[in-house]
Amino acid sequence: MTPEDLMLQDLRDRYVEIEVDPLFLRLYAGLGAGGRMFANFHQRLNALFDFMNRKARMNRHFNAEDSRQLIGLIDEIGDAKQVLGRGGLEFVVADSYRQVIEDCRKFLVDSGGSPIPEDFEAIELVKYEPVFMMPETRMHLPERRSTVELQMIGSGSYAKVYRFIDPEYGIPFALKRAKRNLTPSDLARFRNEFDLLKSLRFPYVLQVFRYFEDRNEYTMEHCDATLRGFIDRNNARISFGARKRVALQFLYGLNYLHSKGHLHRDVSYQNVLVREYDGGSVIVKISDFGLFKNPSSSLTRTESELRGTILDRTIVSFKDYNVANEIYAIGFVLSFIFSGRLDIGACTGSTRAVIDKCVALDHATRYPDVRTVIRDVEALEPEVAEVRSETPS
């Protein structure tokens, strides 16, 4: 570990055992050990500011012990800012409290108590929103000992995705950061998504690299577009052969996932990513495994709430989600790949027959697995894969 790593660890450990009111802890959920530190600062500031308000009304004399406590707390906040800064992290204090702290520095003394100025205005206590915030536009790379700028490129229900340039390689990577309002179960699901992706190694599944515990975020390979965005942008120029290659890469990725005993459970146009290369070549990457299901794992969701983008019309309970339900969503994505339209009936000929077999309401007539879908898609020929329109929907 670097000296900066050790300093950050000591700073976090200092607040692990300190009791903090849950009313303040909830304001900093999702910030890990750093959130506990900020909640502790916030709680102590509010107590001292509240006492200062009362003393201003009584005799304009802030007691000696309370003066020393506030001076010490202000110095403690400054020390934390310095340590985090050396580690490539930073936080800001809400303007209202930053101004109060600056004003208090002018009259606080550490012995005999502090005279409260005549022009002192009662401090408005902040109770229901955080006053310590960590900007989301920068990230520290410990192994590079440098900080990079983040550019947000996507946002969903559970996380935001950013793009950054690695300073050593000069190439883009992506960062996926959990939102701060996640429930403990959804935060666990976010971490489980990383663990699953880390365990997978396949050309058509998104690769992830490192998880940062203190910030609930992880780095991953960068892709240029979602499948939806790529096809909408290029639909008129995509040949049948290119569509077939994209479709097969998509299917190969899902077949690999199923071979490992996992179900994605949220197959959609947005959860398939595309990496673009010179000459028009592309590689498809299956992503966003936040709802994945491993039938033999304790990580499997058991609730009945239906979640996901393309839901099988025949499914009643999400806990009963199976391969047939996944095949249904696959049919919609294949239809979009081959037609460029969201209309499930846009394809004709043999392509339409494949899609119809994916989305049949009678499970007995659906494809039994992805391998058989692959077999039929591999056999498709251009002359029997015409579409009604090449115009994006």
matplotlib code that plots the C-alpha trace (Angstrom):
import matplotlib.pyplot as plt

x = [0.0, 1.1, 1.5, -1.7, -3.6, -2.4, -3.5, -6.9, -7.3, -6.4, -8.9, -11.7, -10.9, -11.0, -14.8, -15.8, -16.6, -18.0, -21.7, -23.6, -27.3, -29.1, -30.9, -27.5, -26.2, -29.1, -28.0, -24.7, -25.8, -23.7, -20.5, -19.2, -16.8, -16.5, -20.2, -19.9, -17.3, -19.3, -22.4, -20.3, -19.1, -22.6, -24.1, -21.4, -21.7, -25.4, -25.2, -22.6, -24.4, -27.6, -26.0, -24.4, -27.8, -29.1, -26.1, -26.4, -30.0, -28.9, -25.6, -23.6, -20.9, -20.0, -18.7, -14.9, -15.3, -17.8, -15.4, -12.6, -14.8, -15.8, -12.3, -11.1, -14.0, -13.2, -9.5, -10.6, -12.7, -9.7, -7.4, -9.8, -9.9, -6.2, -5.8, -8.5, -6.9, -3.6, -5.5, -7.0, -10.4, -12.2, -15.3, -17.0, -19.0, -22.4, -22.1, -24.3, -22.1, -18.9, -19.7, -20.7, -17.4, -15.4, -17.3, -16.7, -13.0, -12.9, -14.2, -13.5, -10.8, -9.7, -9.7, -12.2, -15.0, -15.7, -17.6, -20.4, -20.3, -23.1, -23.9, -24.2, -27.3, -28.9, -27.5, -30.1, -29.5, -29.5, -31.1, -32.6, -29.9, -26.1, -23.7, -20.7, -20.6, -18.1, -18.2, -19.0, -16.8, -13.4, -12.0, -8.7, -6.7, -4.5, -2.3, -1.7, -1.4, -3.5, -7.0, -9.0, -12.0, -15.3, -17.9, -21.3, -22.5, -25.5, -27.8, -30.3, -32.4, -29.5, -26.3, -24.6, -21.9, -19.0, -16.2, -12.6, -9.2, -6.6, -3.5, -1.0, -2.6, -4.4, -7.6, -11.1, -12.5, -15.9, -16.8, -20.1, -21.1, -24.0, -26.5, -26.5, -30.2, -30.0, -31.5, -29.0, -30.5, -30.0, -26.5, -25.7, -27.2, -24.9, -21.8, -23.0, -23.3, -19.6, -18.6, -20.5, -19.0, -15.5, -16.0, -17.0, -14.5, -16.0, -15.6, -19.3, -19.7, -18.6, -15.3, -14.9, -11.7, -11.7, -14.3, -13.8, -15.5, -15.5, -17.3, -19.4, -18.2, -16.2, -14.2, -15.0, -14.3, -15.7, -18.2, -19.2, -23.0, -25.9, -27.4, -30.4, -28.2, -25.9, -28.7, -30.7, -27.7, -26.6, -29.7, -29.8, -26.2, -26.2, -26.2, -27.9, -24.5, -23.6, -27.0, -26.5, -23.0, -24.4, -27.3, -25.0, -22.5, -25.5, -26.7, -23.2, -22.9, -26.2, -25.6, -22.3, -24.1, -26.7, -24.0, -22.7, -26.1, -27.1, -30.1, -29.8, -33.4, -33.2, -32.3, -33.0, -31.8, -30.1, -28.4, -26.5, -23.5, -21.4, -17.7, -17.0, -13.7, -12.2, -13.7, -17.1, -16.3, -18.2, -18.2, -21.3, -21.1, -23.8, -24.0, -26.1, -26.5, -28.2, -31.2, -29.2, -30.4, -28.3, -30.8, -28.3, -27.1, -28.3, -28.0, -31.2, -34.0, -37.2, -39.6, -42.7, -42.3, -41.8, -38.7, -37.0, -37.4, -39.0, -41.3, -42.8, -46.6, -46.9, -44.8, -46.7, -43.9, -40.3, -39.1, -40.3, -38.4, -36.8, -35.1, -38.4, -38.9, -35.4, -36.0, -39.1, -36.9, -34.3, -37.0, -37.6, -33.9, -33.4, -36.3, -34.8, -31.3, -32.7, -35.2, -34.1, -37.6, -39.2, -42.3, -42.0, -43.7, -41.3, -39.3, -40.5, -39.6, -37.3, -36.2, -39.8, -40.2, -37.3, -38.7, -42.2, -40.8, -39.0, -42.1, -44.8, -47.2, -47.3, -44.0, -44.1, -43.6, -40.8, -37.1, -36.0, -32.6, -30.3, -28.3, -31.3, -31.9, -28.3, -28.7, -31.6, -30.0, -26.8, -28.9, -30.6, -29.9, -30.3, -33.0, -35.3, -34.6, -36.2, -37.7, -40.5, -38.5, -34.9, -36.0, -35.3, -38.4]
y = [0.0, 3.5, 6.2, 7.8, 4.5, 4.1, 7.6, 7.1, 3.8, 5.4, 8.2, 5.8, 3.5, 6.5, 6.8, 3.1, 2.6, 6.1, 6.1, 8.3, 9.1, 7.2, 10.5, 11.8, 8.5, 8.2, 11.5, 9.9, 6.5, 5.0, 6.7, 3.8, 4.6, 8.1, 8.6, 7.7, 10.3, 13.0, 12.1, 12.4, 15.9, 17.0, 15.8, 17.5, 20.7, 20.9, 20.3, 23.1, 25.5, 24.9, 25.7, 28.8, 30.0, 29.6, 31.4, 34.2, 34.8, 34.5, 36.4, 36.3, 34.2, 30.8, 28.6, 27.7, 24.0, 24.3, 26.8, 24.3, 21.6, 23.7, 24.8, 21.1, 20.0, 22.7, 21.6, 17.9, 18.7, 20.5, 17.6, 15.1, 17.4, 17.4, 13.6, 12.9, 15.4, 13.5, 10.4, 12.0, 12.5, 15.7, 16.9, 20.2, 21.8, 23.3, 27.1, 27.8, 25.9, 26.8, 30.5, 29.8, 28.0, 30.9, 33.4, 31.3, 31.2, 35.0, 35.0, 31.6, 31.4, 28.3, 29.6, 31.6, 31.2, 33.2, 36.4, 36.1, 39.2, 41.8, 41.2, 37.4, 36.0, 32.7, 29.7, 27.9, 24.2, 21.8, 18.5, 16.8, 17.1, 16.5, 19.4, 17.4, 16.3, 14.5, 15.8, 13.2, 14.6, 13.3, 9.9, 8.9, 6.1, 4.7, 2.6, 5.7, 8.1, 10.5, 11.9, 11.9, 13.8, 11.9, 12.5, 11.0, 9.0, 7.2, 6.9, 4.2, 3.3, 2.1, 3.6, 6.3, 5.5, 7.7, 7.8, 8.7, 8.5, 6.4, 8.7, 5.9, 4.2, 7.2, 5.1, 5.4, 3.3, 3.4, 3.8, 2.5, 4.2, 3.1, 5.8, 7.0, 6.3, 2.5, 0.2, -2.3, -5.1, -3.1, -2.1, -5.8, -6.6, -3.9, -5.5, -9.0, -7.8, -6.9, -10.2, -12.1, -10.1, -10.5, -14.3, -14.3, -14.3, -14.2, -11.9, -10.9, -10.2, -6.8, -7.0, -5.3, -4.6, -3.2, -2.5, 0.4, -0.5, 3.0, 4.5, 1.6, 1.9, -0.2, 0.3, -1.6, -1.6, 1.4, 0.8, 3.4, 3.0, 0.9, -1.5, 0.9, 3.9, 2.1, 0.8, 4.0, 5.9, 3.5, 1.6, 2.7, 1.6, -1.8, -4.8, -8.1, -9.7, -7.1, -7.5, -11.3, -11.0, -8.6, -11.0, -14.0, -12.2, -11.2, -14.8, -16.2, -14.0, -15.1, -18.7, -18.5, -16.9, -19.6, -22.3, -20.9, -21.4, -17.7, -15.9, -12.2, -11.3, -7.8, -8.5, -5.3, -2.9, -0.7, -3.6, -4.7, -2.5, -2.0, -1.3, 0.2, -0.1, 1.4, 0.0, -0.5, -3.6, -3.9, -6.2, -6.7, -6.8, -8.1, -5.8, -4.6, -7.8, -6.1, -8.5, -11.7, -15.0, -18.0, -20.8, -22.5, -19.3, -17.5, -14.3, -15.1, -12.7, -14.4, -11.5, -11.6, -8.0, -8.0, -6.1, -5.6, -3.9, -6.5, -8.7, -11.9, -11.6, -15.0, -14.4, -14.0, -13.9, -12.8, -15.5, -18.0, -16.4, -19.1, -19.7, -19.4, -15.9, -15.0, -16.3, -14.0, -10.9, -12.3, -12.3, -8.6, -7.8, -10.0, -8.3, -4.9, -6.0, -7.3, -4.6, -1.5, -1.1, -1.7, -3.2, -6.9, -7.6, -5.7, -8.7, -11.1, -14.5, -16.9, -14.1, -13.5, -17.2, -17.2, -14.3, -15.7, -18.9, -16.8, -14.8, -17.5, -17.4, -21.2, -22.1, -25.5, -24.0, -21.6, -22.3, -24.5, -22.8, -20.2, -22.8, -23.7, -20.0, -19.7, -22.7, -21.1, -17.6, -19.1, -20.6, -17.3, -16.0, -12.4, -13.3, -14.6, -11.9, -8.8, -6.2, -3.7, -0.6, 0.4, 3.6, 3.8, 3.9]
z = [0.0, -0.8, 2.0, 0.7, 1.0, 4.6, 5.4, 3.9, 5.8, 9.1, 8.4, 7.7, 10.7, 13.0, 12.6, 12.3, 16.0, 16.7, 17.4, 15.0, 15.0, 12.2, 11.3, 10.0, 8.7, 6.3, 4.6, 3.6, 2.5, -0.3, 0.8, 2.9, 5.7, 4.4, 4.8, 8.5, 9.0, 7.2, 9.3, 12.5, 11.4, 10.5, 13.8, 15.9, 14.0, 14.4, 18.1, 18.5, 16.2, 18.0, 21.4, 19.8, 18.7, 22.3, 23.8, 21.4, 22.6, 26.3, 26.9, 23.7, 25.4, 23.8, 26.6, 26.8, 26.4, 23.5, 21.9, 22.1, 20.7, 17.7, 17.0, 17.2, 14.9, 12.3, 12.4, 12.1, 9.0, 7.5, 8.3, 6.6, 3.5, 3.4, 3.7, 1.2, -1.2, -1.0, -1.9, -4.9, -3.4, -2.4, -0.7, -0.5, 2.3, 1.5, 1.1, 4.1, 6.5, 4.9, 5.5, 9.1, 9.7, 8.2, 10.4, 13.5, 12.9, 13.3, 16.9, 18.5, 21.1, 23.0, 26.5, 28.6, 26.2, 22.9, 22.7, 20.1, 17.8, 17.9, 14.2, 14.7, 12.9, 14.0, 12.2, 10.1, 10.9, 8.0, 9.1, 6.1, 3.4, 3.4, 4.0, 3.0, -0.7, -2.9, -6.5, -9.1, -11.9, -10.7, -9.7, -8.2, -9.8, -7.0, -9.2, -11.4, -8.5, -10.5, -10.7, -13.9, -15.1, -15.5, -18.3, -17.6, -20.5, -19.0, -16.1, -15.0, -12.0, -9.9, -11.3, -13.4, -16.0, -16.7, -19.3, -18.5, -20.2, -18.6, -18.2, -18.9, -21.8, -23.3, -24.0, -22.7, -19.9, -18.2, -14.5, -13.1, -9.9, -7.7, -6.9, -3.3, -2.6, -3.1, -0.6, 1.1, -1.1, -4.3, -3.3, -2.7, -6.1, -7.6, -6.0, -7.1, -10.7, -10.6, -9.0, -11.7, -14.6, -13.0, -13.1, -16.8, -19.6, -23.1, -26.1, -26.2, -22.4, -21.0, -19.1, -15.7, -13.8, -10.3, -7.6, -5.2, -1.9, -0.3, -3.3, -4.5, -8.1, -10.6, -13.7, -16.9, -20.6, -22.6, -25.4, -28.0, -28.0, -27.0, -29.6, -29.8, -30.4, -32.9, -35.1, -35.0, -36.1, -38.9, -39.9, -43.5, -44.0, -42.2, -44.6, -43.9, -43.3, -40.7, -39.0, -38.9, -37.4, -34.7, -34.0, -33.6, -31.3, -29.2, -29.1, -28.5, -25.4, -24.0, -24.8, -22.8, -19.9, -19.9, -20.1, -16.8, -15.2, -15.2, -16.6, -17.5, -16.8, -18.4, -22.1, -24.0, -26.7, -24.1, -22.2, -25.3, -26.0, -29.1, -29.6, -33.0, -34.9, -38.1, -41.3, -39.8, -37.7, -34.4, -31.4, -29.3, -25.5, -23.2, -20.1, -17.2, -15.1, -12.2, -12.3, -13.2, -11.9, -10.9, -9.9, -7.6, -5.8, -2.7, -4.7, -6.7, -6.1, -4.8, -4.8, -7.1, -8.3, -12.1, -13.2, -16.5, -19.8, -22.1, -20.1, -21.3, -21.5, -19.9, -16.8, -13.5, -10.9, -11.3, -9.0, -11.7, -14.5, -16.7, -20.1, -22.0, -20.6, -21.7, -25.2, -25.4, -24.9, -27.3, -30.0, -29.6, -29.8, -32.8, -34.6, -33.9, -35.1, -38.4, -39.1, -37.3, -36.0, -32.6, -34.3, -33.6, -36.9, -39.1, -40.4, -43.1, -44.4, -42.5, -40.1, -39.1, -38.5, -36.1, -34.2, -34.1, -32.5, -29.9, -28.8, -29.2, -26.2, -26.0, -24.3, -25.9, -29.3, -28.3, -28.8, -25.8, -25.5, -27.2, -29.0, -31.2, -31.9, -33.0, -35.3, -37.2, -37.3, -38.7, -41.5, -42.5, -46.0, -47.3, -49.9, -47.2, -44.7, -46.2, -44.0, -44.6, -43.9, -43.2, -41.5, -37.7, -35.6]

ax = plt.figure().add_subplot(projection="3d")
ax.plot(x, y, z, "-o")
ax.set_aspect("equal")
plt.show()
